[in-house]
Amino acid sequence: GGLFGGGSLFGAAPAPAAAAPAPANAKAGSPDDADWVCTGCAARGEDGTVPKGFKFCPICGDSFHGTPNPKAKPPAVAEEWQCEGCGEVSIAGWYYCFECGRPHGAPKPPPPGECGGCGEYVPEGDLWKFCWNCGTATGEWDSGAKGRAARFETNEELGDWTCHGCREEVAGTRYCPCCGAQKPG
């Protein structure tokens, strides 16, 4: 059983192109350890078993860590498709990429290091999840971002501040790079 194999509506999981060894720092509770249960699917009364190695549920897009996918569910997917974000191939019936969580049909993300909202440089790395200038999530497009960034004087001294969203200390940016919250005031 389960949503993804033997007798389910979605067929068997595709075979990976090359089986990668588990990372040396893999720890208990990683999606590479064993099959896991998607909390979103389970809450809807579905089996929710997701194959080992999948970082996201391909049915609802929720992450291994239980974070709901904020993107709207795309229309039904009738054939195999390749993710524009990471290049992984998903089978018919899967709405979200199991590797990066992008929905089927989502546009190719902006180039690494470039904000998809205002075009500013955004450093790559785990800390920078949002653009410092307009608050757009890294790797996403946002047509309303230029208007948010335009509300600020370009030469203002921004100063350091404590984010009201995630409580991180933020050094001189308009938006928190960790959670995307706007600097107060």
N, CA, C and O of each residue as an XYZ file, in Angstrom:
740
protein
N       0.576     -1.163      0.000
C       0.000      0.000      0.000
C       0.656      1.324      0.000
O       1.738      1.545     -0.544
N      -0.069      2.211      0.651
C       0.375      3.591      0.701
C      -0.047      4.355     -0.536
O      -0.593      3.782     -1.479
N       0.207      5.638     -0.524
C      -0.174      6.492     -1.641
C       0.679      6.259     -2.874
O       0.256      6.600     -3.979
N       1.875      5.685     -2.721
C       2.823      5.705     -3.804
C       3.199      4.352     -4.394
O       3.937      4.316     -5.378
N       2.740      3.266     -3.855
C       3.184      1.995     -4.393
C       2.086      0.969     -4.383
O       0.952      1.264     -4.006
N       2.413     -0.227     -4.793
C       1.540     -1.370     -4.888
C       0.058     -1.083     -4.897
O      -0.424     -0.821     -3.795
N      -0.687     -1.085     -5.851
C      -2.125     -0.973     -5.838
C      -2.665      0.418     -5.576
O      -3.884      0.587     -5.537
N      -1.826      1.417     -5.395
C      -2.358      2.756     -5.167
C      -2.735      3.370     -6.511
O      -2.455      2.802     -7.566
N      -3.365      4.520     -6.459
C      -3.743      5.222     -7.680
C      -2.541      5.796     -8.410
O      -2.629      6.108     -9.597
N      -1.419      5.939     -7.714
C      -0.305      6.666     -8.276
C       0.832      5.788     -8.771
O       1.802      6.319     -9.313
N       0.762      4.500     -8.616
C       1.811      3.616     -9.102
C       3.026      3.613     -8.209
O       3.005      4.158     -7.106
N       4.074      3.004     -8.688
C       5.289      2.881     -7.904
C       6.139      4.129     -8.047
O       6.046      4.842     -9.046
N       6.963      4.388     -7.052
C       7.887      5.520     -7.104
C       8.903      5.278     -8.207
O       9.317      4.138     -8.417
N       9.318      6.331     -8.922
C      10.310      6.129     -9.974
C      11.639      5.714     -9.377
O      11.994      6.127     -8.273
N      12.362      4.902    -10.106
C      13.678      4.472     -9.636
C      14.633      5.640     -9.784
O      14.636      6.301    -10.823
N      15.443      5.912     -8.770
C      16.394      7.016     -8.893
C      17.428      6.714     -9.967
O      17.771      5.555    -10.198
N      17.922      7.757    -10.622
C      18.911      7.589    -11.682
C      20.161      6.899    -11.140
O      20.703      6.001    -11.785
N      20.608      7.303     -9.994
C      21.761      6.682     -9.351
C      21.535      6.763     -7.851
O      21.275      7.838     -7.309
N      21.635      5.640     -7.196
C      21.408      5.625     -5.753
C      22.570      6.309     -5.055
O      23.707      5.841     -5.116
N      22.276      7.425     -4.390
C      23.323      8.145     -3.669
C      23.430      7.579     -2.263
O      22.414      7.265     -1.642
N      24.646      7.446     -1.756
C      24.790      6.966     -0.378
C      24.244      8.012      0.588
O      24.242      9.207      0.290
N      23.784      7.554      1.738
C      23.283      8.478      2.764
C      24.436      9.377      3.197
O      25.565      8.911      3.344
N      24.156     10.664      3.401
C      25.230     11.550      3.830
C      25.825     11.098      5.156
O      25.138     10.508      5.990
N      27.117     11.385      5.343
C      27.808     10.961      6.564
C      27.180     11.569      7.807
O      27.244     10.984      8.888
N      26.564     12.757      7.655
C      25.968     13.420      8.809
C      24.470     13.127      8.945
O      23.786     13.787      9.727
N      23.954     12.149      8.197
C      22.532     11.808      8.315
C      22.239     11.366      9.736
O      23.007     10.610     10.330
N      21.126     11.838     10.279
C      20.778     11.513     11.657
C      19.365     10.966     11.694
O      18.621     11.073     10.718
N      19.001     10.384     12.818
C      17.648      9.876     12.978
C      16.682     11.012     12.715
O      16.935     12.149     13.114
N      15.601     10.721     12.061
C      14.620     11.742     11.759
C      14.837     12.416     10.424
O      14.190     13.423     10.138
N      15.719     11.900      9.606
C      15.929     12.465      8.280
C      15.072     11.691      7.280
O      14.777     10.517      7.504
N      14.664     12.335      6.171
C      13.846     11.612      5.194
C      14.585     10.459      4.534
O      13.964      9.630      3.869
N      15.892     10.392      4.706
C      16.680      9.306      4.124
C      16.682      8.046      4.977
O      17.141      6.997      4.525
N      16.173      8.133      6.213
C      16.221      6.996      7.133
C      15.202      5.908      6.819
O      15.532      4.722      6.829
N      13.974      6.307      6.542
C      12.898      5.338      6.339
C      11.693      6.042      5.730
O      11.652      7.270      5.662
N      10.707      5.257      5.287
C       9.447      5.846      4.853
C       8.929      6.732      5.984
O       9.218      6.475      7.152
N       8.176      7.760      5.650
C       7.628      8.662      6.660
C       6.172      8.967      6.344
O       5.715      8.740      5.224
N       5.450      9.475      7.318
C       4.032      9.769      7.143
C       3.840     11.272      7.000
O       4.266     12.048      7.856
N       3.196     11.672      5.913
C       2.885     13.079      5.674
C       1.756     13.489      6.623
O       0.674     12.903      6.603
N       2.020     14.490      7.444
C       1.019     14.915      8.427
C      -0.203     15.533      7.750
O      -1.325     15.370      8.231
N       0.004     16.243      6.637
C      -1.124     16.851      5.917
C      -2.066     15.807      5.352
O      -3.282     15.915      5.508
N      -1.509     14.789      4.690
C      -2.344     13.724      4.118
C      -3.011     12.913      5.225
O      -4.189     12.569      5.120
N      -2.260     12.604      6.292
C      -2.822     11.827      7.407
C      -3.965     12.583      8.071
O      -4.954     11.972      8.477
N      -3.844     13.915      8.188
C      -4.903     14.724      8.809
C      -6.189     14.685      7.983
O      -7.280     14.888      8.517
N      -6.060     14.424      6.685
C      -7.235     14.319      5.812
C      -7.767     12.889      5.744
O      -8.668     12.589      4.960
N      -7.198     12.010      6.575
C      -7.667     10.635      6.618
C      -7.050      9.727      5.564
O      -7.496      8.594      5.383
N      -6.026     10.216      4.866
C      -5.337      9.403      3.860
C      -4.176      8.675      4.530
O      -3.720      9.072      5.602
N      -3.702      7.611      3.894
C      -2.587      6.839      4.442
C      -1.384      7.739      4.675
O      -0.838      7.734      5.779
N      -0.951      8.502      3.697
C       0.119      9.460      3.855
C       1.525      8.910      3.916
O       2.452      9.666      4.208
N       1.732      7.624      3.653
C       3.086      7.064      3.690
C       3.871      7.563      2.481
O       3.448      7.400      1.337
N       5.028      8.175      2.758
C       5.882      8.745      1.721
C       7.174      7.931      1.692
O       7.739      7.636      2.745
N       7.650      7.564      0.495
C       8.862      6.741      0.419
C      10.113      7.400      0.994
O      10.287      8.617      0.931
N      10.952      6.579      1.541
C      12.264      6.976      2.056
C      12.992      7.787      0.978
O      12.953      7.444     -0.203
N      13.645      8.848      1.396
C      14.416      9.677      0.471
C      13.651     10.862     -0.084
O      14.272     11.783     -0.616
N      12.328     10.880      0.015
C      11.527     12.005     -0.462
C      11.551     13.095      0.605
O      11.268     12.812      1.769
N      11.879     14.324      0.241
C      11.893     15.435      1.193
C      10.521     16.086      1.312
O      10.218     16.731      2.315
N       9.694     15.915      0.285
C       8.352     16.504      0.262
C       7.341     15.460     -0.192
O       7.669     14.561     -0.966
N       6.115     15.586      0.293
C       5.030     14.727     -0.154
C       4.625     15.160     -1.556
O       4.276     16.324     -1.752
N       4.658     14.262     -2.539
C       4.304     14.659     -3.897
C       2.796     14.854     -4.120
O       2.382     15.295     -5.191
N       1.987     14.529     -3.122
C       0.538     14.703     -3.255
C       0.099     16.077     -2.745
O      -0.655     16.772     -3.425
N       0.567     16.478     -1.546
C       0.126     17.767     -0.984
C       1.251     18.785     -0.873
O       0.984     19.965     -0.642
N       2.505     18.359     -1.033
C       3.631     19.278     -0.996
C       4.197     19.561      0.379
O       5.180     20.294      0.491
N       3.607     19.003      1.438
C       4.126     19.233      2.784
C       5.521     18.631      2.913
O       5.828     17.621      2.278
N       6.369     19.256      3.740
C       7.744     18.793      3.890
C       7.836     17.653      4.893
O       6.913     17.408      5.670
N       8.963     16.967      4.859
C       9.261     15.911      5.823
C       9.124     16.441      7.246
O       8.686     15.717      8.141
N       9.497     17.706      7.458
C       9.452     18.306      8.789
C       8.047     18.743      9.195
O       7.859     19.250     10.300
N       7.056     18.555      8.320
C       5.679     18.883      8.641
C       5.250     20.281      8.253
O       4.145     20.703      8.591
N       6.106     21.008      7.547
C       5.749     22.357      7.121
C       4.795     22.272      5.938
O       5.133     21.678      4.914
N       3.595     22.864      6.066
C       2.656     22.837      4.940
C       3.207     23.622      3.748
O       3.908     24.619      3.926
N       2.892     23.176      2.551
C       3.318     23.868      1.343
C       2.355     25.025      1.104
O       1.150     24.804      0.980
N       2.868     26.261      1.037
C       1.982     27.412      0.882
C       1.448     27.609     -0.529
O       0.575     28.450     -0.743
N       1.949     26.859     -1.484
C       1.536     27.041     -2.869
C       0.213     26.316     -3.148
O      -0.051     25.247     -2.598
N      -0.596     26.907     -3.996
C      -1.871     26.302     -4.367
C      -1.625     25.001     -5.118
O      -0.680     24.888     -5.898
N      -2.482     24.031     -4.873
C      -2.358     22.738     -5.546
C      -2.625     22.929     -7.042
O      -3.643     23.503     -7.428
N      -1.706     22.446     -7.875
C      -1.904     22.589     -9.319
C      -2.998     21.647     -9.822
O      -3.432     20.754     -9.095
N      -3.447     21.844    -11.072
C      -4.439     20.927    -11.645
C      -3.883     19.501    -11.737
O      -2.679     19.283    -11.600
N      -4.767     18.550    -11.967
C      -4.368     17.141    -12.077
C      -3.226     16.984    -13.089
O      -3.196     17.648    -14.126
N      -2.303     16.099    -12.761
C      -1.136     15.856    -13.602
C      -1.313     14.492    -14.262
O      -1.347     13.468    -13.580
N      -1.425     14.480    -15.579
C      -1.743     13.249    -16.300
C      -0.529     12.498    -16.821
O      -0.657     11.358    -17.266
N       0.637     13.110    -16.774
C       1.822     12.418    -17.297
C       3.060     12.760    -16.482
O       3.053     13.692    -15.677
N       4.110     12.001    -16.700
C       5.379     12.242    -16.025
C       5.847     13.666    -16.327
O       5.627     14.172    -17.427
N       6.490     14.311    -15.354
C       6.947     15.687    -15.542
C       8.271     15.930    -14.851
O       8.617     15.251    -13.884
N       9.014     16.911    -15.358
C      10.309     17.260    -14.782
C      10.186     18.608    -14.076
O       9.650     19.564    -14.635
N      10.680     18.674    -12.859
C      10.620     19.890    -12.052
C      11.519     20.972    -12.653
O      12.684     20.720    -12.960
N      10.973     22.173    -12.818
C      11.751     23.304    -13.329
C      12.751     23.818    -12.296
O      13.713     24.501    -12.648
N      12.525     23.489    -11.014
C      13.407     23.976     -9.962
C      14.664     23.158     -9.776
O      15.767     23.703     -9.733
N      14.500     21.830     -9.664
C      15.667     20.996     -9.346
C      15.956     19.927    -10.401
O      17.009     19.291    -10.362
N      15.033     19.725    -11.337
C      15.275     18.772    -12.408
C      14.828     17.345    -12.139
O      14.943     16.496    -13.023
N      14.316     17.051    -10.931
C      13.847     15.697    -10.632
C      12.615     15.368    -11.487
O      11.852     16.257    -11.867
N      12.441     14.089    -11.777
C      11.302     13.633    -12.570
C      10.263     13.017    -11.638
O      10.594     12.184    -10.793
N       9.022     13.425    -11.793
C       7.913     12.898    -11.005
C       6.924     12.211    -11.925
O       6.843     12.527    -13.112
N       6.172     11.268    -11.373
C       5.239     10.499    -12.190
C       3.866     11.165    -12.231
O       3.578     12.073    -11.450
N       3.028     10.702    -13.150
C       1.656     11.194    -13.266
C       0.951     11.031    -11.923
O       1.143     10.028    -11.234
N       0.143     12.009    -11.555
C      -0.599     11.962    -10.310
C       0.099     12.657     -9.157
O      -0.516     12.884     -8.115
N       1.371     13.002     -9.320
C       2.090     13.725     -8.272
C       2.014     15.204     -8.588
O       2.381     15.625     -9.686
N       1.548     15.986     -7.651
C       1.342     17.410     -7.843
C       2.572     18.245     -7.510
O       2.743     19.339     -8.046
N       3.429     17.735     -6.630
C       4.594     18.480     -6.143
C       5.860     17.654     -6.320
O       5.829     16.424     -6.276
N       6.982     18.357     -6.521
C       8.271     17.690     -6.621
C       8.643     17.123     -5.254
O       8.559     17.824     -4.246
N       9.045     15.880     -5.220
C       9.400     15.221     -3.962
C      10.757     15.682     -3.432
O      11.072     15.443     -2.266
N      11.562     16.334     -4.263
C      12.893     16.780     -3.850
C      12.889     18.221     -3.323
O      13.485     18.499     -2.282
N      12.214     19.146     -4.043
C      12.264     20.560     -3.642
C      10.905     21.149     -3.272
O      10.849     22.267     -2.761
N       9.809     20.429     -3.515
C       8.487     20.891     -3.113
C       7.789     21.830     -4.081
O       6.681     22.285     -3.795
N       8.409     22.136     -5.226
C       7.758     23.028     -6.196
C       6.562     22.316     -6.816
O       6.627     21.119     -7.095
N       5.460     23.056     -7.034
C       4.308     22.435     -7.673
C       4.546     22.212     -9.168
O       5.335     22.914     -9.800
N       3.854     21.230     -9.706
C       3.898     20.969    -11.147
C       3.506     22.245    -11.889
O       2.532     22.902    -11.521
N       4.244     22.593    -12.913
C       3.938     23.760    -13.727
C       4.494     25.072    -13.198
O       4.338     26.105    -13.850
N       5.144     25.065    -12.027
C       5.727     26.304    -11.500
C       6.851     26.744    -12.430
O       7.587     25.909    -12.954
N       6.986     28.051    -12.635
C       8.048     28.519    -13.537
C       9.435     28.234    -12.988
O       9.623     28.018    -11.790
N      10.390     28.241    -13.887
C      11.788     28.060    -13.497
C      12.148     29.166    -12.512
O      11.796     30.323    -12.740
N      12.845     28.837    -11.419
C      13.186     29.861    -10.426
C      14.197     30.872    -10.971
O      14.881     30.608    -11.960
N      14.283     32.034    -10.310
C      15.302     33.010    -10.724
C      16.699     32.419    -10.557
O      16.876     31.445     -9.826
N      17.691     33.000    -11.228
C      19.061     32.490    -11.090
C      19.535     32.565     -9.635
O      19.118     33.460     -8.899
N      20.393     31.645     -9.216
C      20.924     31.696     -7.849
C      21.572     33.048     -7.576
O      22.292     33.588     -8.416
N      21.302     33.586     -6.386
C      21.881     34.867     -6.003
C      21.097     36.073     -6.477
O      21.473     37.203     -6.163
N      20.009     35.872     -7.231
C      19.209     36.992     -7.731
C      17.795     36.915     -7.177
O      17.152     35.866     -7.235
N      17.313     38.035     -6.638
C      15.947     38.083     -6.124
C      14.964     38.068     -7.291
O      15.130     38.806     -8.262
N      13.948     37.227     -7.191
C      12.914     37.140     -8.216
C      11.844     38.206     -8.066
O      10.861     38.209     -8.806
N      12.029     39.112     -7.114
C      11.081     40.196     -6.928
C      11.640     41.523     -7.388
O      11.079     42.173     -8.270
N      12.757     41.928     -6.783
C      13.323     43.251     -7.073
C      14.615     43.183     -7.876
O      15.104     44.214     -8.338
N      15.179     41.986     -8.052
C      16.395     41.828     -8.838
C      17.687     42.043     -8.074
O      18.771     41.887     -8.637
N      17.589     42.399     -6.793
C      18.793     42.623     -5.994
C      19.559     41.318     -5.783
O      19.007     40.225     -5.909
N      20.841     41.461     -5.459
C      21.673     40.309     -5.114
C      21.254     39.782     -3.742
O      21.103     40.551     -2.793
N      21.069     38.478     -3.647
C      20.761     37.818     -2.380
C      21.809     36.731     -2.185
O      21.888     35.799     -2.985
N      22.621     36.839     -1.121
C      23.659     35.822     -0.904
C      23.054     34.419     -0.832
O      21.975     34.212     -0.278
N      23.773     33.478     -1.401
C      23.322     32.089     -1.345
C      23.711     31.488     -0.002
O      24.693     31.910      0.608
N      22.953     30.514      0.454
C      23.254     29.845      1.711
C      22.001     29.659      2.535
O      20.943     30.203      2.217
N      22.131     28.890      3.591
C      20.983     28.545      4.422
C      20.376     29.731      5.161
O      19.179     29.719      5.446
N      21.166     30.755      5.479
C      20.644     31.901      6.227
C      19.676     32.727      5.385
O      18.668     33.205      5.904
N      19.961     32.903      4.110
C      19.203     33.823      3.256
C      18.024     33.106      2.600
O      18.133     32.625      1.472
N      16.918     33.040      3.298
C      15.705     32.415      2.768
C      14.782     33.438      2.107
O      13.864     33.076      1.371
N      15.041     34.742      2.384
C      14.244     35.834      1.842
C      15.159     36.971      1.419
O      16.254     37.129      1.959
N      14.707     37.762      0.453
C      15.461     38.918     -0.004
C      15.495     39.981      1.089
O      14.472     40.277      1.705
N      16.651     40.542      1.322
C      16.848     41.585      2.324
C      16.164     42.892      1.938
O      15.853     43.709      2.805
N      15.929     43.092      0.644
C      15.426     44.362      0.139
C      13.900     44.406     -0.007
O      13.289     45.450      0.226
N      13.275     43.276     -0.392
C      11.835     43.306     -0.661
C      11.050     42.194      0.038
O       9.819     42.222      0.035
N      11.734     41.219      0.635
C      11.051     40.159      1.373
C      10.607     38.967      0.539
O       9.947     38.072      1.068
N      10.944     38.924     -0.744
C      10.576     37.791     -1.600
C      11.362     36.554     -1.182
O      12.563     36.633     -0.924
N      10.682     35.411     -1.117
C      11.359     34.147     -0.793
C      12.390     33.831     -1.867
O      12.118     33.991     -3.057
N      13.582     33.381     -1.452
C      14.615     33.047     -2.430
C      14.116     31.925     -3.329
O      13.428     31.007     -2.883
N      14.474     32.020     -4.589
C      14.069     31.008     -5.556
C      12.651     31.165     -6.067
O      12.155     30.290     -6.777
N      11.982     32.264     -5.722
C      10.596     32.492     -6.146
C      10.488     33.802     -6.920
O      11.344     34.679     -6.803
N       9.421     33.924     -7.715
C       9.102     35.157     -8.431
C       8.025     35.894     -7.652
O       7.156     35.257     -7.057
N       8.063     37.235     -7.641
C       7.053     38.044     -6.943
C       6.909     39.381     -7.661
O       7.775     40.249     -7.548
N       5.820     39.545     -8.396
C       5.625     40.764     -9.185
C       5.332     41.996     -8.328
O       5.501     43.116     -8.811
N       4.899     41.832     -7.078
C       4.600     42.968     -6.222
C       5.772     43.458     -5.404
O       5.633     44.413     -4.639
N       6.917     42.832     -5.545
C       8.059     43.140     -4.686
C       8.661     44.518     -4.934
O       9.105     45.172     -3.990
N       8.685     44.970     -6.181
C       9.290     46.279     -6.463
C       8.538     47.379     -5.733
O       9.156     48.346     -5.288
N       7.238     47.262     -5.600
C       6.447     48.249     -4.871
C       6.786     48.259     -3.389
O       6.841     49.324     -2.775
N       7.014     47.082     -2.806
C       7.402     47.016     -1.387
C       8.765     47.654     -1.185
O       8.961     48.407     -0.231
N       9.708     47.362     -2.066
C      11.059     47.899     -1.939
C      11.067     49.408     -2.188
O      11.885     50.114     -1.599
N      10.191     49.916     -3.037
C      10.162     51.340     -3.379
C       9.696     52.211     -2.217
O       9.927     53.420     -2.238
N       9.050     51.642     -1.209
C       8.583     52.421     -0.062
C       9.738     52.950      0.774
O       9.548     53.846      1.597
N      10.915     52.414      0.577
C      12.074     52.799      1.373
C      12.977     53.724      0.575
O      13.087     53.594     -0.644
N      13.626     54.662      1.269
C      14.666     55.477      0.646
C      15.861     54.564      0.408
O      16.211     53.759      1.271
N      16.476     54.682     -0.737
C      17.582     53.785     -1.054
C      18.829     54.069     -0.231
O      19.636     53.162     -0.026
N      19.019     55.313      0.253
C      20.232     55.654      0.988
C      20.023     55.711      2.493
O      20.911     56.162      3.215
N      18.881     55.269      2.979
C      18.642     55.371      4.415
C      19.569     54.450      5.214
O      19.998     53.404      4.728
N      19.863     54.856      6.433
C      20.633     54.007      7.340
C      19.630     53.080      8.010
O      18.795     53.522      8.799
N      19.714     51.812      7.699
C      18.716     50.862      8.186
C      18.960     50.438      9.623
O      18.002     50.250     10.373
N      20.185     50.284     10.022
C      20.492     49.881     11.393
C      20.123     48.435     11.685
O      19.376     47.801     10.940
N      20.661     47.934     12.782
C      20.370     46.570     13.212
C      19.044     46.544     13.958
O      18.647     47.540     14.563
N      18.356     45.398     13.914
C      17.069     45.260     14.591
C      16.803     43.804     14.921
O      17.420     42.908     14.346
N      15.891     43.569     15.841
C      15.486     42.216     16.211
C      14.177     41.917     15.490
O      13.200     42.653     15.625
N      14.170     40.840     14.731
C      12.982     40.467     13.959
C      11.830     40.092     14.894
O      11.997     39.302     15.823
N      10.673     40.668     14.630
C       9.477     40.357     15.425
C       8.880     39.011     15.037
O       8.074     38.454     15.783
N       9.269     38.478     13.867
C       8.737     37.197     13.418
C       9.471     35.996     13.984
O       8.856     35.075     14.521
N      10.813     36.012     13.857
C      11.587     34.839     14.279
C      12.561     35.147     15.425
O      13.245     34.248     15.914
N      12.623     36.395     15.848
C      13.465     36.849     16.958
C      14.962     36.836     16.634
O      15.788     36.947     17.540
N      15.315     36.704     15.371
C      16.730     36.748     14.965
C      17.220     38.193     14.975
O      16.443     39.121     14.754
N      18.505     38.374     15.231
C      19.127     39.689     15.104
C      19.408     39.913     13.620
O      20.015     39.064     12.968
N      18.970     41.052     13.087
C      19.099     41.350     11.667
C      20.012     42.567     11.517
O      19.822     43.585     12.182
N      20.998     42.449     10.640
C      21.986     43.509     10.466
C      21.692     44.349      9.227
O      22.025     43.951      8.111
N      21.075     45.499      9.421
C      20.948     46.512      8.380
C      20.234     46.135      7.104
O      20.674     46.542      6.029
N      19.156     45.380      7.166
C      18.376     45.076      5.973
C      16.918     45.474      6.193
O      16.486     45.663      7.330
N      16.173     45.598      5.115
C      14.767     45.994      5.198
C      13.855     44.846      5.619
O      12.816     45.058      6.244
N      14.259     43.638      5.270
C      13.467     42.442      5.574
C      14.368     41.408      6.216
O      15.562     41.351      5.922
N      13.812     40.602      7.080
C      14.570     39.544      7.728
C      14.911     38.467      6.706
O      14.012     37.939      6.051
N      16.190     38.129      6.554
C      16.555     37.089      5.590
C      16.146     35.686      6.036
O      16.157     34.759      5.227
N      15.786     35.515      7.308
C      15.410     34.198      7.818
C      13.926     33.896      7.622
O      13.565     32.787      7.229
N      13.051     34.896      7.900
C      11.613     34.622      7.824
C      10.846     35.574      6.904
O       9.663     35.352      6.644
N      11.500     36.629      6.406
C      10.858     37.540      5.465
C      10.060     38.667      6.099
O       9.436     39.447      5.380
N      10.061     38.779      7.438
C       9.317     39.842      8.102
C       9.952     41.202      7.792
O      11.174     41.312      7.689
N       9.125     42.223      7.647
C       9.585     43.573      7.364
C      10.067     44.263      8.633
O       9.506     44.063      9.710
N      11.111     45.075      8.497
C      11.608     45.865      9.621
C      10.498     46.802     10.084
O       9.888     47.484      9.260
N      10.228     46.848     11.386
C       9.180     47.748     11.872
C       9.560     49.211     11.644
O      10.735     49.567     11.554
N       8.521     50.041     11.555
C       8.737     51.483     11.448
C       8.824     51.911     10.094
O       9.006     53.100      9.833
